Amino acid sequence: MMKNYIINNAKIVNEGIITEASICIENGYITKIENDAIFKEGYTIIDAFGLHLLPGLIDDQVHFREPGLTHKGNIYSESKAAVAGGITSYMEMPNTVPSAVTVELLEEKYKIGNATSLANYSFFMGTTNTNLDELLRLDPLKVCGVKIFMGSSTGNMLIDNPESLESIFREVKLLIATHCEDDPMVKQNQQKFIEMYGDALDIKSHHLIRSEEACYKSSSFAVDLAKKHNTRLHILHISTAKELSLFDNKIPSKDKRITAEACIHHLWFSNEDYATKGNFIKWNPAIKTVNDRDAILQAVIDNRIDVIATDHAPHTFEEKSNPYIGAPSGGPLVQHALVALLEMYHQNKISLEKIVEKTSHTVADLFQIEKRGYIREGYHADLVLVNLNNPWQVSKNNILYHCGWSPFEGNYFKSKVVKTFVNGHLAYDNGVFDESKKGMRLAFDR
């Protein structure tokens, strides 16, 4: 039997407003939302006075590295870090080993999620130049979407055949998420910089190699294809101000056919931080200029960009310590994404309501996730309680990622995640985990 909970006196951030109310959680669902305190015999009462209650975050882009790359992370370790960070659901990418490019390989990942994930989960199917038949076998009620690497990747997941791209955009009816960087342009830029700097080439050139032009060329190509075929397109991790002209804010996100995502690192860091953070903020697409960073945040505010995610992609400390060319791109973020956004709230850059909209509400709307992303009666009780005034410092002894490091190490955050409920189960409570229940496979109302 599941425990039932009552959360009294919380400041609830939901659907564009902040109200003080109480919530009853029964059998994993929100059953009552009342202005006054609720009391029921046998229920665990939580007094949330002074705390804010948010819908659990839904991260639409993570790389949890399982199967095949578990020296970097795995579904258990990274979902645990996510839950500690207030993320209750995630969508994981297909570039594992083997890559999830058949229905059977995809279902193997779902089996791992079912057995080990502390958060709710869905897994993207990967694309190749030759797997269209597999993509058409997907059940839209059970899979979040299809992922296309239109930029440098590993193995056979880079789609570089124009006919294959055209066929996927024309035939696939599921949401298509894209990584957009023009691969020939990136390779040409890299060769030019190697010839210029040789062994002295370092991270400070990363945003020039993986350039604004390379991003825009690929993103605009994807948008043109989507408009041609009326494809449901979602462009991941926008990194440049130039790309923002491709997106519309004149209609609600849920009514758009073409949507976009911003990631925490592109909202927080700039190329000026390469001097101190080095390869530990090496991502693809690259972190670019202060102007790009600020323009992306403004696009989040004015709804040209629809969601905020992490692109959590851990590598070992040793791998990231290699010289620039040999250091892999990506880094861990799920544990610190929410507190970083709350820090931006403290800096008057973004409202609490907008944070919730971009990390919960709109993600649920765009992917048509069933009964999640909002604090509503009848919805799954995916909830996070945060204290906006409980300062703490990120250090090695409180980092939960399998890789053991964070680009935020040494940072002080004013806010702290206090409790995280996953399907009504109190999975995280002030640093203590209850792993007796696992997350659920996300379902989609399509």
Helices and strands as residue ranges (DSSP letters): E 5-14, E 17-26, E 29-34, E 44-47, E 52-55, E 57-62, H 75-84, E 87-92, H 103-116, E 120-123, E 125-126, H 132-135, E 146-150, H 162-171, E 176-180, H 183-197, G 198-200, G 203-205, H 206-209, H 212-229, E 233-235, G 242-246, G 253-255, E 258-263, H 264-268, G 271-273, H 274-277, G 278-281, H 290-301, E 307-309, H 317-320, G 324-326, H 337-346, H 352-356, I 357-361, H 362-367, E 383-387, E 392-393, G 396-398, E 412-413, E 416-422, E 425-429, E 432-433
